[in-house]
Amino acid sequence: MDRIKAMQVFTRVVEAGSFTRAAETLEMPRATVTTSVQQLEAHLGVRLLHRTTRQVSLTLDGGAYYERCLTLLEDLADAEAMLTDRHEPAGRLKVSLPGPPTRKVILPALPAFCARYPLIDLELGVNDRPVDLIQEGVDCALRAGPLPDSSLVARRLGYMVEISCASPDYLARFGTPTTPTDLATHQVINYHSGRTGRPLPWEYRENGETHQLQLGGRLTVDNADAYTAAAVAGFGLAQIPLYGVHEHLLAGQLVEVLPEYRPAPTPLSVVYPHNRHLSSKVKVFIEWLSATLRAYPGLIADPERR
């Protein structure tokens, strides 16, 4: 029995909460994962996990052993990194990314990263769902907005400039608002928040303070691409990250309104598990991602830069 490998499998089962999910993230047969943990328990002479049909949980001995395994595996990773990080970053890198910035900014620039690091194999999960990094075996994730308290390590990459905009056709029909008080006579496109289950409020900043309004609108969407498309189609006013509508502004399909009352910039962060060694492949990807995002219009390092 390879005890180091068995420890890695055991910790993955604990983090994933089941043998099946652990096998998927490790890309191993479920039977192999089960056998590995059974052999480890036989070697130690104790039961490490309580097993049910739906999930597994740690026994008292298993909890203590799990914590020691984490320490030992982190020390081993650090020792290996002293030598391996001197070489070209390599291996599979599993990343979770939100859809809009991935399609607009990250994917078009990604060939340059792949050419620079040919030994890294990328697995991208592209969706707006906040994945569980530990359970799903994700190395790092890009997240927009305030971060909830968690066991994840966060690194701030920058901020997204948000603007208010509408199509020329809509403005020709309803007029152009010049102050937030004008919004009472306008239609807005509501964006349905997946976190709260309610439409997001209209936001603006005035004299350094953030204000929110609940405005009327006939259309509500729950997808960023649909939200932008609805604005281009003339359904009403919308608040969208500048990077997402930059091309539409240049083409004259959308026009910024209330430029003196922009919402507060939205933070962008990379998160990764605190108990996972930050390998060279993750480091170079985060550095590349940071540089790529900051080079694009509407993605800034300083939230006070308007």
N, C-alpha and C positions, 0 to 999 in steps of 0.2 A: 504493500500500500504506500502510495506517495502521500506522506502526511501533510506536506505543504499544500498539495492540490486538494486533499480532502478538507483542509481548513478553509480554503478558498470556496469550495463548493458549499460547505456548511454555512459560512457567513452569507453567501448569496441566497441560500434557501431562507435564512432568517430575514434578510432584507426584502426578499420578494414575497414572503408570506406563504409560499407554496412550492412544492417540488416542480410542478408543471411550469410556473412562471420562471423559476430559477433555471430550469432546463432550457427554456426558450432564450433567455438572456445570455446564457453560457454557450448556446448553440451545441448542446449535448443531448443525447437521448435521456428521457426521463428515468428510464431504468438505471442508467449509469449514475445519475445523480442520487437516486435512492440507494443504490448499492454503496456508493462512496460514503454517505452518511451512516449507513448501517455498519460498515467496516470501521468507521471512526468510533462509533459507539461501542462496538465490540472490543476495539483496541483499548479504549479508556475504561471499559467496564461500567459505564453509566449510561442512562438515557438522557439525551440532549434535547429532544423535542417531543412535545405532545402532538399527536397526529389525529386529525379528524377528517371527514370526507371533504371539507371545504377549505381548511387552512391548517397551518402548523403554528405552534407557539413554543417558546422556550420553557424548559423545566428550570428549577432553581439552579441545578448544576450547569445546565446549558447556558443560562444567562451569564454566569461567572466565566465559563469557558469562552463564550462569544466575545466578551470584552477583552480577554487575554489574546484571543485570535486576532482581533482588530489591531491591537498593539504590535503583535509579532509581525503581522503581514505588512503594516505600515513601515516598521523598521526594516523589513526585508526589501520593500519597494524603495526606500530611501537609499539603502546600501547599493542596490542594483542601479539606481539612477545616477550615482556617482560615476559609473562607467558607461552605462547605456546612453545617457543623455549627451555624451560627447559625440555620439554618432547621429546619423540621419534619423529624424523622427519617423516611426513606422508603426503599422498595425491598424486595427479597426478603430474608428472614432465615431461614436454614436452621439448625435447632437439633436436636440429638440429646438425648433425654430418657429416663430409665429409666421403665418402665411404672407401678409402684405409686404413686410420688409424683405422677406426671402425672395418673393417673386420679382419685386421691383429693384432690389439692390444687391442682395447676396448672391443669388444664382447667376446673374449676368457676370459677376466678378469672380465666381468660383473657379473657372478654368485656370486663372493665374495662380491660385493657391495649389491646385492639383499639379500644375507644372512645376511649381517650386518644391513641393513635397510629394514626389511620385510614389513613395512607399506607404503613404497613409491612405487607407480605404475608408471613405466616408459613408455613413448611414444616417440620412437626414429624415427626421420625423417632422413634417411640415403641417402644423395645424395650430389653432388658437386655444387648444385645450391645455390647461396647466398639468403636465404629466408629473407623475411621481418618479423622480430621478432614480431613487434607490430601488424601488420595486421593479422598475422597467429597465434597469441597467444602463441608464443614460449617463454619459460622461459629463456633459454640460448642456445648459439651455439658455437661450436668449429670452428675456422677459421684459415686457413694457409695463410701466406704471409702478406705483408703490409696491414694495415687496412685503408680504406678511411675515411675521416672526416665524422662523423655522430653523431647522438644523443645517440648512444649506449655507455655504459661503457665497457671498455676493461681491461682484466687482462692477462698479459703475463704469459704463462705457461712454455715456454721453446722454444727450437729451434730444427728443423729437420736437421740432417747432410745429405747433398746431395753428391752423388758420381757419377762418370762416369764409365760405365761398358759395357761389351759386352760378347757374348758367346765364349767359347773356339773355336768353329767351325769358327765363323767369324774372330777371331784373327789369326787362322791358315791360312785362305785364304788371309787376307789383311794385316797381321802384327799388331804389338802392338805399338800404338803411345806413344812416350816418352815425347814430348813437344807439346804445342798447335799448333805450326807450322806444325806438322805432320798431323793435322786434314784435311788439304786441299785435301789429297789423300784418305780420308775415307768417308764412307757412315754413315749418322746419321738417326735415327728414329725421325721424327718431331712430336712434340706434339702440337695439335691445341688448342689454348687458347680460352675458352668460353667467356672471358672478352673482348679481343681485336679482336677476329676473325682471328688472324694470328698465324702462328707457333711460339712457344717460341724460343728465341735465345739460342745458346749454351753459357754457362757462365763458367768462371773460374777466380780464384784469383791468382795474382802473385805480390809479394812484397807488400802485403797489399792492393792492388787495384783490383777492379772487372772489368773484361773485358767481352765483348760479341761478338760473331761471328754468322753470318748467314751461315749455312753449307748446302750442298746439300744432298738430300736423296730421295729415291723412295717411301717411305711409310710415311704417316701421319695418326695419330690416335687422337681421342678426348676423350679417356677413359684411366684411370690410369692402370687398370688391363690389358687392351689390349696393352698398352705401354710396360709393363713388359713382357708380353707373347711374344711380337714381338722381344724383346731383347734376350730372351731365345731361340727363334726360329732362331736367327742368322741374322736378317735383318740389323743390324748395331749397332752403338754406341748409348747409351742412358744415360740420366742423371736422376737418380731416388733417392728418399729418401732412406737412408740406411735401415731404418726399413722395407721398402717394399720389399727389395731384400736380407735381411739377410739370410733367409733360402736357397735361390738360391746360394748365395756365399758359404755357408757351404757345399752344395751338389755338388759344382763344376759346376753348370749350367751357372753361370756368373762369370766373373773375373773383379775386379776393375782395371781401367787404369787411368793414370795421377793422382795418389794419391797426388802428391805435388801441384796439380792445381785444387783442389776441388772447387765447387761453394760456395758462401757464404751460411751459414746455414739459413734456412727459419723459420721465427718466427711462433709460434703457440699461439693463444690467445683464451680466452673465452670472449664472449660479451653478454651483457644483457641490457634491456631497463633501462634508467636512472630513469624513473618515475615509476618503479615497485619495490616494496619492495623485498629485497633479503632475502627470507625466509630460514629457517634452511635446508629445503630439497635441495634448490639450493646450499647453502653453502657447505653442506657435499658432494654433487655430484662434485662440482668444486675441492674441496680438494682431493677427491678420484681420479678424472681424472688427476690432476696434478701429484700425486704420481705414478699413473699407467703409464703415458706417460714417465716420467723421469726414470723409472726403466727398460725401454725397450731399447735394443741396437739402437743407432742412434738418440735418443731423449735426448737432453742435456739442462742444465740450462744456461750454459755460451757459447755464440756464438764464443768466442775466443778459446775454448777448441776444438782442432782438433782431 
